[in-house]
Amino acid sequence: MLENFRGNKIAEALINTVFKKCKEMGYTKIYLRTEHTAEYYQKRGWTFLENTVDEYGEETTVFYMSLK
């Protein structure tokens, strides 16, 4: 069922909304962590910060994006 929603750029629209709101609030940089979709964010211009292990022992990748 979820595959039916792939390719509709839903994630891109959500991310762009977050960018807009963060800029409105005066942020110049935002961060995110992901356990499974690092390649997705790398392809979209996010900058790799580090690989780490969270408080639950799960490996995660941290990225940031400068908001200009």
FENZIBEL-V736714 format. One record per residue. N is the residue number from 1. D_CENTER is the distance of its C-alpha to the mean C-alpha in Angstrom with 1 decimal. Layout:
n | d_center
N | D_CENTER
N | D_CENTER
This chain:
n | d_center
1 | 23.4
2 | 19.6
3 | 20.1
4 | 21.8
5 | 18.6
6 | 16.9
7 | 17.1
8 | 17.3
9 | 14.0
10 | 13.2
11 | 9.4
12 | 9.8
13 | 12.1
14 | 10.1
15 | 7.3
16 | 10.5
17 | 12.2
18 | 9.8
19 | 10.3
20 | 14.0
21 | 14.6
22 | 13.2
23 | 15.4
24 | 18.2
25 | 18.1
26 | 18.5
27 | 15.3
28 | 15.0
29 | 11.9
30 | 8.8
31 | 7.2
32 | 4.9
33 | 6.7
34 | 7.3
35 | 10.8
36 | 11.2
37 | 8.6
38 | 8.3
39 | 10.4
40 | 8.4
41 | 5.7
42 | 9.0
43 | 10.9
44 | 9.0
45 | 9.8
46 | 7.3
47 | 9.9
48 | 10.6
49 | 12.1
50 | 13.6
51 | 14.2
52 | 15.7
53 | 17.2
54 | 16.5
55 | 19.4
56 | 20.0
57 | 20.4
58 | 17.3
59 | 15.8
60 | 12.1
61 | 10.1
62 | 8.7
63 | 7.0
64 | 7.7
65 | 8.4
66 | 11.9
67 | 12.9
68 | 16.3
